């Protein structure tokens, strides 16, 4: 299954995808983990020092819609979530049975940027709406590793990410 990593300019932490955590650019860590499972395409609105395809979509909803027209099913993984494990990807893939699939927390919060999308996705007001319309399969987010969904959006997040890197479990 092809995995797409959407990248855009960050307003809160400009250049975050290329910032180093664990001694490497964050986007490189995400790309490398996904490459264990097959083809990875970085879709970017900004210039990157990695191979990427230009993303000309207006927003993430249009991007998902367009990808759904080209692919029967695909993974969409955020480029600012570097701590998911190969086990987390296996959990996501093992629950996929032809319907859109993603982790859902006990409080109902969904993880649409760590998901498999399947079928034609009609554009909605946000990814969660699009997934609800598709009749997605929710996976208990508790089945994933502790920092799987940690994403870096601020300088404080970046500092915390570098602390997580020092953990013997990472």
C-alpha positions as YAML, in Angstrom:
chain: A
units: angstrom
residues:
- id: 1
  name: UNK
  ca: [0.00, 0.00, 0.00]
- id: 2
  name: UNK
  ca: [1.34, 3.41, -0.88]
- id: 3
  name: UNK
  ca: [1.95, 5.85, 1.97]
- id: 4
  name: UNK
  ca: [1.67, 9.60, 1.50]
- id: 5
  name: UNK
  ca: [3.25, 12.18, 3.78]
- id: 6
  name: UNK
  ca: [1.65, 15.61, 3.40]
- id: 7
  name: UNK
  ca: [3.96, 18.57, 4.09]
- id: 8
  name: UNK
  ca: [3.10, 22.25, 4.19]
- id: 9
  name: UNK
  ca: [4.64, 25.34, 5.69]
- id: 10
  name: UNK
  ca: [4.09, 25.53, 9.43]
- id: 11
  name: UNK
  ca: [2.89, 28.84, 10.84]
- id: 12
  name: UNK
  ca: [3.71, 27.97, 14.46]
- id: 13
  name: UNK
  ca: [7.11, 26.34, 13.83]
- id: 14
  name: UNK
  ca: [8.47, 27.28, 10.38]
- id: 15
  name: UNK
  ca: [10.70, 24.62, 8.87]
- id: 16
  name: UNK
  ca: [9.64, 21.99, 11.40]
- id: 17
  name: UNK
  ca: [9.75, 19.05, 9.00]
- id: 18
  name: UNK
  ca: [13.48, 19.57, 8.46]
- id: 19
  name: UNK
  ca: [14.31, 20.22, 12.11]
- id: 20
  name: UNK
  ca: [16.43, 17.57, 13.72]
- id: 21
  name: UNK
  ca: [15.20, 15.28, 16.41]
- id: 22
  name: UNK
  ca: [17.16, 12.24, 17.48]
- id: 23
  name: UNK
  ca: [19.95, 13.74, 15.34]
- id: 24
  name: UNK
  ca: [17.99, 13.54, 12.06]
- id: 25
  name: UNK
  ca: [15.47, 15.63, 10.14]
- id: 26
  name: UNK
  ca: [12.01, 14.71, 11.41]
- id: 27
  name: UNK
  ca: [10.63, 14.12, 7.90]
- id: 28
  name: UNK
  ca: [13.47, 11.71, 7.13]
- id: 29
  name: UNK
  ca: [12.59, 9.64, 10.21]
- id: 30
  name: UNK
  ca: [8.93, 9.38, 9.15]
- id: 31
  name: UNK
  ca: [9.84, 8.59, 5.53]
- id: 32
  name: UNK
  ca: [12.30, 5.87, 6.51]
- id: 33
  name: UNK
  ca: [9.85, 4.11, 8.84]
- id: 34
  name: UNK
  ca: [7.14, 4.11, 6.19]
- id: 35
  name: UNK
  ca: [9.53, 2.82, 3.52]
- id: 36
  name: UNK
  ca: [9.71, -0.47, 5.47]
- id: 37
  name: UNK
  ca: [6.16, -1.13, 4.21]
- id: 38
  name: UNK
  ca: [6.38, -0.06, 0.60]
- id: 39
  name: UNK
  ca: [6.28, 2.99, -1.58]
- id: 40
  name: UNK
  ca: [6.36, 6.38, 0.14]
- id: 41
  name: UNK
  ca: [5.50, 9.67, -1.54]
- id: 42
  name: UNK
  ca: [6.10, 13.01, 0.10]
- id: 43
  name: UNK
  ca: [3.51, 15.51, -1.12]
- id: 44
  name: UNK
  ca: [4.79, 18.98, -0.37]
- id: 45
  name: UNK
  ca: [3.71, 22.57, -0.74]
- id: 46
  name: UNK
  ca: [7.28, 23.71, 0.06]
- id: 47
  name: UNK
  ca: [10.72, 22.97, -1.39]
- id: 48
  name: UNK
  ca: [12.47, 20.10, 0.37]
- id: 49
  name: UNK
  ca: [15.90, 18.48, 0.12]
- id: 50
  name: UNK
  ca: [14.15, 15.11, -0.37]
- id: 51
  name: UNK
  ca: [12.42, 13.65, -3.40]
- id: 52
  name: UNK
  ca: [8.84, 14.88, -3.35]
- id: 53
  name: UNK
  ca: [5.85, 15.58, -5.53]
- id: 54
  name: UNK
  ca: [4.35, 19.05, -5.58]
- id: 55
  name: UNK
  ca: [1.05, 19.31, -3.70]
- id: 56
  name: UNK
  ca: [-1.18, 21.84, -5.46]
- id: 57
  name: UNK
  ca: [-4.32, 21.05, -3.48]
- id: 58
  name: UNK
  ca: [-6.08, 23.87, -1.67]
- id: 59
  name: UNK
  ca: [-6.26, 22.02, 1.65]
- id: 60
  name: UNK
  ca: [-5.92, 18.60, 3.24]
- id: 61
  name: UNK
  ca: [-9.52, 17.67, 2.42]
- id: 62
  name: UNK
  ca: [-8.98, 18.29, -1.29]
- id: 63
  name: UNK
  ca: [-5.69, 16.38, -1.12]
- id: 64
  name: UNK
  ca: [-7.39, 13.33, 0.41]
- id: 65
  name: UNK
  ca: [-10.23, 13.54, -2.11]
- id: 66
  name: UNK
  ca: [-7.76, 13.71, -5.02]
- id: 67
  name: UNK
  ca: [-5.70, 10.81, -3.65]
- id: 68
  name: UNK
  ca: [-8.85, 8.75, -3.23]
- id: 69
  name: UNK
  ca: [-9.57, 9.17, -6.94]
- id: 70
  name: UNK
  ca: [-6.11, 7.78, -7.81]
- id: 71
  name: UNK
  ca: [-5.84, 4.98, -5.23]
- id: 72
  name: UNK
  ca: [-8.20, 2.25, -4.05]
- id: 73
  name: UNK
  ca: [-6.59, 2.60, -0.63]
- id: 74
  name: UNK
  ca: [-3.65, 4.56, 0.78]
- id: 75
  name: UNK
  ca: [-2.00, 5.52, 4.03]
- id: 76
  name: UNK
  ca: [-1.78, 9.14, 5.08]
- id: 77
  name: UNK
  ca: [0.82, 9.76, 7.78]
- id: 78
  name: UNK
  ca: [1.76, 13.21, 9.11]
- id: 79
  name: UNK
  ca: [5.35, 14.28, 8.54]
- id: 80
  name: UNK
  ca: [5.52, 15.76, 12.04]
- id: 81
  name: UNK
  ca: [4.75, 12.53, 13.95]
- id: 82
  name: UNK
  ca: [8.16, 10.85, 14.19]
- id: 83
  name: UNK
  ca: [7.62, 8.49, 17.11]
- id: 84
  name: UNK
  ca: [5.24, 5.89, 15.69]
- id: 85
  name: UNK
  ca: [6.80, 2.44, 15.54]
- id: 86
  name: UNK
  ca: [6.77, -0.30, 12.96]
- id: 87
  name: UNK
  ca: [4.46, -2.11, 15.38]
- id: 88
  name: UNK
  ca: [2.05, 0.84, 15.18]
- id: 89
  name: UNK
  ca: [2.04, 0.59, 11.39]
- id: 90
  name: UNK
  ca: [1.42, -3.16, 11.66]
- id: 91
  name: UNK
  ca: [-1.50, -2.50, 14.01]
- id: 92
  name: UNK
  ca: [-3.02, -0.03, 11.55]
- id: 93
  name: UNK
  ca: [-2.53, -2.37, 8.60]
- id: 94
  name: UNK
  ca: [-3.78, -5.46, 10.44]
- id: 95
  name: UNK
  ca: [-7.12, -3.75, 11.17]
- id: 96
  name: UNK
  ca: [-7.61, -2.66, 7.58]
- id: 97
  name: UNK
  ca: [-10.27, -4.74, 5.85]
- id: 98
  name: UNK
  ca: [-11.15, -2.58, 2.87]
- id: 99
  name: UNK
  ca: [-12.73, 0.34, 4.75]
- id: 100
  name: UNK
  ca: [-11.02, 3.53, 5.87]
- id: 101
  name: UNK
  ca: [-9.27, 2.80, 9.16]
- id: 102
  name: UNK
  ca: [-7.77, 4.97, 11.90]
- id: 103
  name: UNK
  ca: [-7.06, 5.14, 15.61]
- id: 104
  name: UNK
  ca: [-9.71, 6.64, 17.88]
- id: 105
  name: UNK
  ca: [-9.10, 7.66, 21.50]
- id: 106
  name: UNK
  ca: [-11.50, 6.88, 24.34]
- id: 107
  name: UNK
  ca: [-12.67, 10.52, 24.32]
- id: 108
  name: UNK
  ca: [-13.64, 10.17, 20.63]
- id: 109
  name: UNK
  ca: [-10.63, 12.10, 19.29]
- id: 110
  name: UNK
  ca: [-9.61, 10.66, 15.94]
- id: 111
  name: UNK
  ca: [-6.17, 10.46, 14.31]
- id: 112
  name: UNK
  ca: [-6.92, 11.26, 10.64]
- id: 113
  name: UNK
  ca: [-3.23, 11.86, 9.87]
- id: 114
  name: UNK
  ca: [-2.30, 8.32, 10.91]
- id: 115
  name: UNK
  ca: [-4.90, 6.54, 8.84]
- id: 116
  name: UNK
  ca: [-5.72, 4.38, 5.86]
- id: 117
  name: UNK
  ca: [-8.23, 5.88, 3.47]
- id: 118
  name: UNK
  ca: [-10.26, 3.65, 1.20]
- id: 119
  name: UNK
  ca: [-12.77, 4.33, -1.53]
- id: 120
  name: UNK
  ca: [-13.73, 7.67, -3.01]
- id: 121
  name: UNK
  ca: [-13.64, 10.28, -0.27]
- id: 122
  name: UNK
  ca: [-16.14, 13.09, -0.69]
- id: 123
  name: UNK
  ca: [-14.82, 16.48, 0.37]
- id: 124
  name: UNK
  ca: [-16.04, 17.53, 3.80]
- id: 125
  name: UNK
  ca: [-15.41, 20.36, 6.22]
- id: 126
  name: UNK
  ca: [-12.54, 18.38, 7.78]
- id: 127
  name: UNK
  ca: [-10.93, 14.94, 7.60]
- id: 128
  name: UNK
  ca: [-12.98, 13.62, 10.49]
- id: 129
  name: UNK
  ca: [-16.21, 14.43, 8.67]
- id: 130
  name: UNK
  ca: [-14.90, 12.77, 5.52]
- id: 131
  name: UNK
  ca: [-13.98, 9.65, 7.46]
- id: 132
  name: UNK
  ca: [-17.33, 9.49, 9.26]
- id: 133
  name: UNK
  ca: [-19.12, 9.63, 5.91]
- id: 134
  name: UNK
  ca: [-17.00, 6.73, 4.66]
- id: 135
  name: UNK
  ca: [-18.12, 4.46, 7.49]
- id: 136
  name: UNK
  ca: [-14.56, 4.08, 8.75]
- id: 137
  name: UNK
  ca: [-13.26, 1.45, 11.14]
- id: 138
  name: UNK
  ca: [-11.99, 2.91, 14.41]
- id: 139
  name: UNK
  ca: [-9.13, 1.22, 16.20]
- id: 140
  name: UNK
  ca: [-8.64, 1.68, 19.94]
- id: 141
  name: UNK
  ca: [-5.79, 4.21, 20.16]
- id: 142
  name: UNK
  ca: [-4.67, 2.41, 23.31]
- id: 143
  name: UNK
  ca: [-3.30, -0.36, 21.08]
- id: 144
  name: UNK
  ca: [-0.59, 1.98, 19.79]
- id: 145
  name: UNK
  ca: [2.70, 2.97, 21.39]
- id: 146
  name: UNK
  ca: [2.81, 5.77, 23.96]
- id: 147
  name: UNK
  ca: [4.16, 8.49, 21.63]
- id: 148
  name: UNK
  ca: [2.76, 7.24, 18.32]
- id: 149
  name: UNK
  ca: [0.59, 10.32, 17.82]
- id: 150
  name: UNK
  ca: [2.91, 12.93, 19.33]
- id: 151
  name: UNK
  ca: [3.33, 15.65, 16.74]
- id: 152
  name: UNK
  ca: [5.67, 18.60, 16.68]
- id: 153
  name: UNK
  ca: [3.93, 21.94, 16.21]
- id: 154
  name: UNK
  ca: [5.76, 24.35, 18.54]
- id: 155
  name: UNK
  ca: [9.22, 25.00, 19.92]
- id: 156
  name: UNK
  ca: [8.05, 23.40, 23.16]
- id: 157
  name: UNK
  ca: [6.99, 20.26, 21.24]
- id: 158
  name: UNK
  ca: [10.40, 20.18, 19.57]
- id: 159
  name: UNK
  ca: [12.12, 20.33, 22.96]
- id: 160
  name: UNK
  ca: [9.88, 17.54, 24.27]
- id: 161
  name: UNK
  ca: [10.61, 15.48, 21.14]
- id: 162
  name: UNK
  ca: [14.32, 15.73, 21.81]
- id: 163
  name: UNK
  ca: [13.70, 14.60, 25.40]
- id: 164
  name: UNK
  ca: [11.71, 11.62, 24.10]
- id: 165
  name: UNK
  ca: [14.71, 10.75, 21.93]
- id: 166
  name: UNK
  ca: [16.80, 10.33, 25.08]
- id: 167
  name: UNK
  ca: [14.36, 7.75, 26.45]
- id: 168
  name: UNK
  ca: [15.76, 4.20, 26.34]
- id: 169
  name: UNK
  ca: [12.46, 3.01, 24.82]
- id: 170
  name: UNK
  ca: [12.86, 5.11, 21.67]
...
